């Protein structure tokens, strides 16, 4: 699984980082960047919650 970020859709809410701090890092303005694009199996649930929590669908999980 891969966690992909469309940075043009990110509004800096930071909800994603609350669900998956091991996968998402926030910059000084609160905008997300993906630390680990390849999601380990142990973090798939957190990555799914992370993508589902984004109000602007900036994050998505792909196989």
PDB file of N, CA, C and O in Angstrom:
ATOM      1  N   UNK A   1       0.834  -1.180   0.000  1.00  0.00           N
ATOM      2  CA  UNK A   1       0.000   0.000   0.000  1.00  0.00           C
ATOM      3  C   UNK A   1       0.881   1.246   0.000  1.00  0.00           C
ATOM      4  O   UNK A   1       1.966   1.267   0.582  1.00  0.00           O
ATOM      5  N   UNK A   2       0.387   2.271  -0.661  1.00  0.00           N
ATOM      6  CA  UNK A   2       1.082   3.560  -0.697  1.00  0.00           C
ATOM      7  C   UNK A   2       0.112   4.650  -0.250  1.00  0.00           C
ATOM      8  O   UNK A   2      -1.068   4.636  -0.602  1.00  0.00           O
ATOM      9  N   UNK A   3       0.627   5.581   0.523  1.00  0.00           N
ATOM     10  CA  UNK A   3      -0.133   6.751   0.934  1.00  0.00           C
ATOM     11  C   UNK A   3       0.337   7.906   0.060  1.00  0.00           C
ATOM     12  O   UNK A   3       1.512   8.273   0.069  1.00  0.00           O
ATOM     13  N   UNK A   4      -0.598   8.471  -0.693  1.00  0.00           N
ATOM     14  CA  UNK A   4      -0.271   9.534  -1.642  1.00  0.00           C
ATOM     15  C   UNK A   4      -0.927  10.845  -1.217  1.00  0.00           C
ATOM     16  O   UNK A   4      -2.065  10.859  -0.750  1.00  0.00           O
ATOM     17  N   UNK A   5      -0.208  11.927  -1.381  1.00  0.00           N
ATOM     18  CA  UNK A   5      -0.678  13.244  -0.992  1.00  0.00           C
ATOM     19  C   UNK A   5      -0.762  14.153  -2.206  1.00  0.00           C
ATOM     20  O   UNK A   5       0.199  14.288  -2.964  1.00  0.00           O
ATOM     21  N   UNK A   6      -1.909  14.769  -2.380  1.00  0.00           N
ATOM     22  CA  UNK A   6      -2.083  15.829  -3.382  1.00  0.00           C
ATOM     23  C   UNK A   6      -1.952  17.140  -2.614  1.00  0.00           C
ATOM     24  O   UNK A   6      -2.921  17.626  -2.031  1.00  0.00           O
ATOM     25  N   UNK A   7      -0.768  17.699  -2.617  1.00  0.00           N
ATOM     26  CA  UNK A   7      -0.489  18.883  -1.795  1.00  0.00           C
ATOM     27  C   UNK A   7      -1.315  20.102  -2.207  1.00  0.00           C
ATOM     28  O   UNK A   7      -1.462  21.037  -1.419  1.00  0.00           O
ATOM     29  N   UNK A   8      -1.853  20.107  -3.421  1.00  0.00           N
ATOM     30  CA  UNK A   8      -2.688  21.240  -3.839  1.00  0.00           C
ATOM     31  C   UNK A   8      -4.045  21.221  -3.141  1.00  0.00           C
ATOM     32  O   UNK A   8      -4.729  22.243  -3.097  1.00  0.00           O
ATOM     33  N   UNK A   9      -4.439  20.081  -2.598  1.00  0.00           N
ATOM     34  CA  UNK A   9      -5.720  19.970  -1.900  1.00  0.00           C
ATOM     35  C   UNK A   9      -5.577  20.149  -0.389  1.00  0.00           C
ATOM     36  O   UNK A   9      -6.573  20.380   0.297  1.00  0.00           O
ATOM     37  N   UNK A  10      -4.376  20.048   0.132  1.00  0.00           N
ATOM     38  CA  UNK A  10      -4.157  20.141   1.580  1.00  0.00           C
ATOM     39  C   UNK A  10      -4.436  21.562   2.062  1.00  0.00           C
ATOM     40  O   UNK A  10      -3.916  22.531   1.510  1.00  0.00           O
ATOM     41  N   UNK A  11      -5.261  21.671   3.096  1.00  0.00           N
ATOM     42  CA  UNK A  11      -5.605  22.969   3.672  1.00  0.00           C
ATOM     43  C   UNK A  11      -4.970  23.182   5.050  1.00  0.00           C
ATOM     44  O   UNK A  11      -5.217  24.200   5.697  1.00  0.00           O
ATOM     45  N   UNK A  12      -4.159  22.229   5.493  1.00  0.00           N
ATOM     46  CA  UNK A  12      -3.425  22.401   6.740  1.00  0.00           C
ATOM     47  C   UNK A  12      -4.227  22.147   8.000  1.00  0.00           C
ATOM     48  O   UNK A  12      -3.929  22.730   9.042  1.00  0.00           O
ATOM     49  N   UNK A  13      -5.240  21.291   7.935  1.00  0.00           N
ATOM     50  CA  UNK A  13      -6.032  20.979   9.118  1.00  0.00           C
ATOM     51  C   UNK A  13      -5.249  20.138  10.128  1.00  0.00           C
ATOM     52  O   UNK A  13      -5.427  20.301  11.335  1.00  0.00           O
ATOM     53  N   UNK A  14      -4.388  19.245   9.648  1.00  0.00           N
ATOM     54  CA  UNK A  14      -3.572  18.418  10.531  1.00  0.00           C
ATOM     55  C   UNK A  14      -4.259  17.180  11.072  1.00  0.00           C
ATOM     56  O   UNK A  14      -3.684  16.473  11.900  1.00  0.00           O
ATOM     57  N   UNK A  15      -5.469  16.900  10.626  1.00  0.00           N
ATOM     58  CA  UNK A  15      -6.185  15.727  11.116  1.00  0.00           C
ATOM     59  C   UNK A  15      -5.463  14.437  10.746  1.00  0.00           C
ATOM     60  O   UNK A  15      -5.481  13.474  11.513  1.00  0.00           O
ATOM     61  N   UNK A  16      -4.845  14.411   9.604  1.00  0.00           N
ATOM     62  CA  UNK A  16      -4.144  13.208   9.140  1.00  0.00           C
ATOM     63  C   UNK A  16      -3.017  12.828  10.089  1.00  0.00           C
ATOM     64  O   UNK A  16      -2.819  11.648  10.380  1.00  0.00           O
ATOM     65  N   UNK A  17      -2.294  13.799  10.563  1.00  0.00           N
ATOM     66  CA  UNK A  17      -1.152  13.540  11.437  1.00  0.00           C
ATOM     67  C   UNK A  17      -1.604  12.995  12.786  1.00  0.00           C
ATOM     68  O   UNK A  17      -0.863  12.249  13.427  1.00  0.00           O
ATOM     69  N   UNK A  18      -2.785  13.348  13.220  1.00  0.00           N
ATOM     70  CA  UNK A  18      -3.325  12.797  14.466  1.00  0.00           C
ATOM     71  C   UNK A  18      -3.546  11.296  14.350  1.00  0.00           C
ATOM     72  O   UNK A  18      -3.360  10.563  15.322  1.00  0.00           O
ATOM     73  N   UNK A  19      -3.942  10.831  13.164  1.00  0.00           N
ATOM     74  CA  UNK A  19      -4.220   9.412  12.953  1.00  0.00           C
ATOM     75  C   UNK A  19      -2.972   8.598  12.640  1.00  0.00           C
ATOM     76  O   UNK A  19      -2.900   7.418  12.984  1.00  0.00           O
ATOM     77  N   UNK A  20      -2.010   9.204  12.004  1.00  0.00           N
ATOM     78  CA  UNK A  20      -0.833   8.441  11.563  1.00  0.00           C
ATOM     79  C   UNK A  20       0.444   9.271  11.681  1.00  0.00           C
ATOM     80  O   UNK A  20       1.045   9.621  10.664  1.00  0.00           O
ATOM     81  N   UNK A  21       0.870   9.594  12.910  1.00  0.00           N
ATOM     82  CA  UNK A  21       2.078  10.411  13.062  1.00  0.00           C
ATOM     83  C   UNK A  21       3.337   9.727  12.523  1.00  0.00           C
ATOM     84  O   UNK A  21       4.332  10.389  12.227  1.00  0.00           O
ATOM     85  N   UNK A  22       3.286   8.402  12.400  1.00  0.00           N
ATOM     86  CA  UNK A  22       4.436   7.680  11.858  1.00  0.00           C
ATOM     87  C   UNK A  22       4.536   7.811  10.340  1.00  0.00           C
ATOM     88  O   UNK A  22       5.565   7.474   9.755  1.00  0.00           O
ATOM     89  N   UNK A  23       3.472   8.300   9.701  1.00  0.00           N
ATOM     90  CA  UNK A  23       3.446   8.412   8.246  1.00  0.00           C
ATOM     91  C   UNK A  23       3.386   9.847   7.743  1.00  0.00           C
ATOM     92  O   UNK A  23       3.771  10.122   6.607  1.00  0.00           O
ATOM     93  N   UNK A  24       2.908  10.759   8.576  1.00  0.00           N
ATOM     94  CA  UNK A  24       2.662  12.147   8.159  1.00  0.00           C
ATOM     95  C   UNK A  24       3.448  13.107   9.036  1.00  0.00           C
ATOM     96  O   UNK A  24       3.534  12.938  10.253  1.00  0.00           O
ATOM     97  N   UNK A  25       4.007  14.096   8.407  1.00  0.00           N
ATOM     98  CA  UNK A  25       4.703  15.175   9.114  1.00  0.00           C
ATOM     99  C   UNK A  25       4.029  16.487   8.697  1.00  0.00           C
ATOM    100  O   UNK A  25       3.639  16.653   7.541  1.00  0.00           O
ATOM    101  N   UNK A  26       3.900  17.403   9.639  1.00  0.00           N
ATOM    102  CA  UNK A  26       3.331  18.714   9.322  1.00  0.00           C
ATOM    103  C   UNK A  26       4.437  19.755   9.294  1.00  0.00           C
ATOM    104  O   UNK A  26       5.352  19.724  10.117  1.00  0.00           O
ATOM    105  N   UNK A  27       4.347  20.676   8.343  1.00  0.00           N
ATOM    106  CA  UNK A  27       5.340  21.749   8.301  1.00  0.00           C
ATOM    107  C   UNK A  27       4.949  22.831   9.309  1.00  0.00           C
ATOM    108  O   UNK A  27       3.978  22.667  10.048  1.00  0.00           O
ATOM    109  N   UNK A  28       5.682  23.908   9.341  1.00  0.00           N
ATOM    110  CA  UNK A  28       5.447  24.951  10.333  1.00  0.00           C
ATOM    111  C   UNK A  28       4.098  25.643  10.175  1.00  0.00           C
ATOM    112  O   UNK A  28       3.638  26.308  11.103  1.00  0.00           O
ATOM    113  N   UNK A  29       3.457  25.499   9.017  1.00  0.00           N
ATOM    114  CA  UNK A  29       2.146  26.098   8.783  1.00  0.00           C
ATOM    115  C   UNK A  29       1.014  25.082   8.907  1.00  0.00           C
ATOM    116  O   UNK A  29      -0.154  25.427   8.730  1.00  0.00           O
ATOM    117  N   UNK A  30       1.355  23.834   9.209  1.00  0.00           N
ATOM    118  CA  UNK A  30       0.349  22.788   9.393  1.00  0.00           C
ATOM    119  C   UNK A  30       0.028  21.977   8.161  1.00  0.00           C
ATOM    120  O   UNK A  30      -0.885  21.151   8.188  1.00  0.00           O
ATOM    121  N   UNK A  31       0.761  22.193   7.075  1.00  0.00           N
ATOM    122  CA  UNK A  31       0.518  21.433   5.859  1.00  0.00           C
ATOM    123  C   UNK A  31       1.253  20.095   5.920  1.00  0.00           C
ATOM    124  O   UNK A  31       2.366  20.000   6.437  1.00  0.00           O
ATOM    125  N   UNK A  32       0.609  19.080   5.385  1.00  0.00           N
ATOM    126  CA  UNK A  32       1.119  17.716   5.479  1.00  0.00           C
ATOM    127  C   UNK A  32       2.179  17.408   4.437  1.00  0.00           C
ATOM    128  O   UNK A  32       2.180  17.955   3.334  1.00  0.00           O
ATOM    129  N   UNK A  33       3.073  16.519   4.820  1.00  0.00           N
ATOM    130  CA  UNK A  33       3.959  15.849   3.877  1.00  0.00           C
ATOM    131  C   UNK A  33       4.045  14.400   4.329  1.00  0.00           C
ATOM    132  O   UNK A  33       3.992  14.103   5.522  1.00  0.00           O
ATOM    133  N   UNK A  34       4.175  13.515   3.373  1.00  0.00           N
ATOM    134  CA  UNK A  34       4.199  12.087   3.674  1.00  0.00           C
ATOM    135  C   UNK A  34       5.633  11.683   4.002  1.00  0.00           C
ATOM    136  O   UNK A  34       6.548  11.878   3.202  1.00  0.00           O
ATOM    137  N   UNK A  35       5.810  11.117   5.192  1.00  0.00           N
ATOM    138  CA  UNK A  35       7.134  10.644   5.610  1.00  0.00           C
ATOM    139  C   UNK A  35       7.429   9.307   4.945  1.00  0.00           C
ATOM    140  O   UNK A  35       8.524   9.082   4.429  1.00  0.00           O
ATOM    141  N   UNK A  36       6.434   8.426   4.966  1.00  0.00           N
ATOM    142  CA  UNK A  36       6.615   7.080   4.437  1.00  0.00           C
ATOM    143  C   UNK A  36       5.517   6.792   3.426  1.00  0.00           C
ATOM    144  O   UNK A  36       4.389   6.480   3.810  1.00  0.00           O
ATOM    145  N   UNK A  37       5.829   6.891   2.149  1.00  0.00           N
ATOM    146  CA  UNK A  37       4.835   6.629   1.110  1.00  0.00           C
ATOM    147  C   UNK A  37       4.451   5.154   1.087  1.00  0.00           C
ATOM    148  O   UNK A  37       3.284   4.818   0.884  1.00  0.00           O
ATOM    149  N   UNK A  38       5.429   4.272   1.294  1.00  0.00           N
ATOM    150  CA  UNK A  38       5.137   2.842   1.377  1.00  0.00           C
ATOM    151  C   UNK A  38       4.669   2.546   2.789  1.00  0.00           C
ATOM    152  O   UNK A  38       5.420   2.699   3.752  1.00  0.00           O
ATOM    153  N   UNK A  39       3.425   2.123   2.900  1.00  0.00           N
ATOM    154  CA  UNK A  39       2.828   1.885   4.213  1.00  0.00           C
ATOM    155  C   UNK A  39       3.099   0.449   4.636  1.00  0.00           C
ATOM    156  O   UNK A  39       2.720  -0.487   3.933  1.00  0.00           O
ATOM    157  N   UNK A  40       3.755   0.267   5.782  1.00  0.00           N
ATOM    158  CA  UNK A  40       3.955  -1.095   6.273  1.00  0.00           C
ATOM    159  C   UNK A  40       2.608  -1.705   6.674  1.00  0.00           C
ATOM    160  O   UNK A  40       1.699  -0.982   7.082  1.00  0.00           O
ATOM    161  N   UNK A  41       2.476  -3.014   6.563  1.00  0.00           N
ATOM    162  CA  UNK A  41       1.204  -3.669   6.905  1.00  0.00           C
ATOM    163  C   UNK A  41       0.695  -3.309   8.302  1.00  0.00           C
ATOM    164  O   UNK A  41      -0.515  -3.228   8.512  1.00  0.00           O
ATOM    165  N   UNK A  42       1.575  -3.098   9.228  1.00  0.00           N
ATOM    166  CA  UNK A  42       1.163  -2.760  10.590  1.00  0.00           C
ATOM    167  C   UNK A  42       0.548  -1.365  10.701  1.00  0.00           C
ATOM    168  O   UNK A  42      -0.091  -1.053  11.706  1.00  0.00           O
ATOM    169  N   UNK A  43       0.732  -0.530   9.693  1.00  0.00           N
ATOM    170  CA  UNK A  43       0.207   0.840   9.717  1.00  0.00           C
ATOM    171  C   UNK A  43      -0.931   1.077   8.726  1.00  0.00           C
ATOM    172  O   UNK A  43      -1.362   2.215   8.538  1.00  0.00           O
ATOM    173  N   UNK A  44      -1.421   0.005   8.091  1.00  0.00           N
ATOM    174  CA  UNK A  44      -2.467   0.183   7.078  1.00  0.00           C
ATOM    175  C   UNK A  44      -3.753   0.760   7.654  1.00  0.00           C
ATOM    176  O   UNK A  44      -4.379   1.607   7.017  1.00  0.00           O
ATOM    177  N   UNK A  45      -4.163   0.326   8.841  1.00  0.00           N
ATOM    178  CA  UNK A  45      -5.380   0.868   9.447  1.00  0.00           C
ATOM    179  C   UNK A  45      -5.215   2.352   9.749  1.00  0.00           C
ATOM    180  O   UNK A  45      -6.132   3.141   9.524  1.00  0.00           O
ATOM    181  N   UNK A  46      -4.046   2.729  10.258  1.00  0.00           N
ATOM    182  CA  UNK A  46      -3.781   4.139  10.561  1.00  0.00           C
ATOM    183  C   UNK A  46      -3.754   4.957   9.273  1.00  0.00           C
ATOM    184  O   UNK A  46      -4.254   6.082   9.250  1.00  0.00           O
ATOM    185  N   UNK A  47      -3.183   4.412   8.208  1.00  0.00           N
ATOM    186  CA  UNK A  47      -3.131   5.121   6.932  1.00  0.00           C
ATOM    187  C   UNK A  47      -4.535   5.304   6.360  1.00  0.00           C
ATOM    188  O   UNK A  47      -4.852   6.354   5.802  1.00  0.00           O
ATOM    189  N   UNK A  48      -5.365   4.287   6.501  1.00  0.00           N
ATOM    190  CA  UNK A  48      -6.748   4.388   6.020  1.00  0.00           C
ATOM    191  C   UNK A  48      -7.512   5.458   6.809  1.00  0.00           C
ATOM    192  O   UNK A  48      -8.240   6.261   6.224  1.00  0.00           O
ATOM    193  N   UNK A  49      -7.346   5.466   8.131  1.00  0.00           N
ATOM    194  CA  UNK A  49      -7.992   6.485   8.968  1.00  0.00           C
ATOM    195  C   UNK A  49      -7.478   7.872   8.616  1.00  0.00           C
ATOM    196  O   UNK A  49      -8.233   8.845   8.610  1.00  0.00           O
ATOM    197  N   UNK A  50      -6.208   7.950   8.329  1.00  0.00           N
ATOM    198  CA  UNK A  50      -5.577   9.207   7.936  1.00  0.00           C
ATOM    199  C   UNK A  50      -6.212   9.745   6.653  1.00  0.00           C
ATOM    200  O   UNK A  50      -6.599  10.912   6.598  1.00  0.00           O
ATOM    201  N   UNK A  51      -6.321   8.911   5.634  1.00  0.00           N
ATOM    202  CA  UNK A  51      -6.905   9.325   4.360  1.00  0.00           C
ATOM    203  C   UNK A  51      -8.392   9.648   4.526  1.00  0.00           C
ATOM    204  O   UNK A  51      -8.885  10.614   3.944  1.00  0.00           O
ATOM    205  N   UNK A  52      -9.100   8.847   5.311  1.00  0.00           N
ATOM    206  CA  UNK A  52     -10.532   9.071   5.507  1.00  0.00           C
ATOM    207  C   UNK A  52     -10.816  10.350   6.282  1.00  0.00           C
ATOM    208  O   UNK A  52     -11.887  10.938   6.127  1.00  0.00           O
ATOM    209  N   UNK A  53      -9.885  10.786   7.106  1.00  0.00           N
ATOM    210  CA  UNK A  53     -10.118  11.970   7.940  1.00  0.00           C
ATOM    211  C   UNK A  53      -9.903  13.286   7.191  1.00  0.00           C
ATOM    212  O   UNK A  53     -10.298  14.344   7.681  1.00  0.00           O
ATOM    213  N   UNK A  54      -9.293  13.234   6.033  1.00  0.00           N
ATOM    214  CA  UNK A  54      -8.985  14.461   5.302  1.00  0.00           C
ATOM    215  C   UNK A  54     -10.242  15.049   4.680  1.00  0.00           C
ATOM    216  O   UNK A  54     -10.844  14.425   3.806  1.00  0.00           O
ATOM    217  N   UNK A  55     -10.654  16.250   5.120  1.00  0.00           N
ATOM    218  CA  UNK A  55     -11.880  16.848   4.585  1.00  0.00           C
ATOM    219  C   UNK A  55     -11.792  17.221   3.103  1.00  0.00           C
ATOM    220  O   UNK A  55     -12.825  17.364   2.449  1.00  0.00           O
ATOM    221  N   UNK A  56     -10.591  17.378   2.567  1.00  0.00           N
ATOM    222  CA  UNK A  56     -10.433  17.770   1.164  1.00  0.00           C
ATOM    223  C   UNK A  56      -9.927  16.640   0.274  1.00  0.00           C
ATOM    224  O   UNK A  56      -9.579  16.861  -0.886  1.00  0.00           O
ATOM    225  N   UNK A  57      -9.888  15.422   0.826  1.00  0.00           N
ATOM    226  CA  UNK A  57      -9.412  14.257   0.079  1.00  0.00           C
ATOM    227  C   UNK A  57      -8.025  14.475  -0.513  1.00  0.00           C
ATOM    228  O   UNK A  57      -7.754  14.072  -1.644  1.00  0.00           O
ATOM    229  N   UNK A  58      -7.153  15.111   0.252  1.00  0.00           N
ATOM    230  CA  UNK A  58      -5.785  15.340  -0.213  1.00  0.00           C
ATOM    231  C   UNK A  58      -4.945  14.075  -0.117  1.00  0.00           C
ATOM    232  O   UNK A  58      -3.927  13.951  -0.799  1.00  0.00           O
ATOM    233  N   UNK A  59      -5.360  13.145   0.716  1.00  0.00           N
ATOM    234  CA  UNK A  59      -4.631  11.900   0.893  1.00  0.00           C
ATOM    235  C   UNK A  59      -5.455  10.737   0.342  1.00  0.00           C
ATOM    236  O   UNK A  59      -6.681  10.713   0.448  1.00  0.00           O
ATOM    237  N   UNK A  60      -4.745   9.776  -0.249  1.00  0.00           N
ATOM    238  CA  UNK A  60      -5.425   8.562  -0.692  1.00  0.00           C
ATOM    239  C   UNK A  60      -4.481   7.381  -0.524  1.00  0.00           C
ATOM    240  O   UNK A  60      -3.259   7.527  -0.568  1.00  0.00           O
ATOM    241  N   UNK A  61      -5.060   6.239  -0.337  1.00  0.00           N
ATOM    242  CA  UNK A  61      -4.332   4.999  -0.168  1.00  0.00           C
ATOM    243  C   UNK A  61      -4.491   4.184  -1.432  1.00  0.00           C
ATOM    244  O   UNK A  61      -5.611   3.986  -1.903  1.00  0.00           O
ATOM    245  N   UNK A  62      -3.395   3.710  -1.989  1.00  0.00           N
ATOM    246  CA  UNK A  62      -3.418   2.923  -3.226  1.00  0.00           C
ATOM    247  C   UNK A  62      -2.658   1.634  -3.045  1.00  0.00           C
ATOM    248  O   UNK A  62      -1.723   1.540  -2.249  1.00  0.00           O
ATOM    249  N   UNK A  63      -3.084   0.636  -3.808  1.00  0.00           N
ATOM    250  CA  UNK A  63      -2.362  -0.643  -3.812  1.00  0.00           C
ATOM    251  C   UNK A  63      -1.264  -0.584  -4.837  1.00  0.00           C
ATOM    252  O   UNK A  63      -0.528  -1.555  -5.010  1.00  0.00           O
TER     253      UNK A  63
END
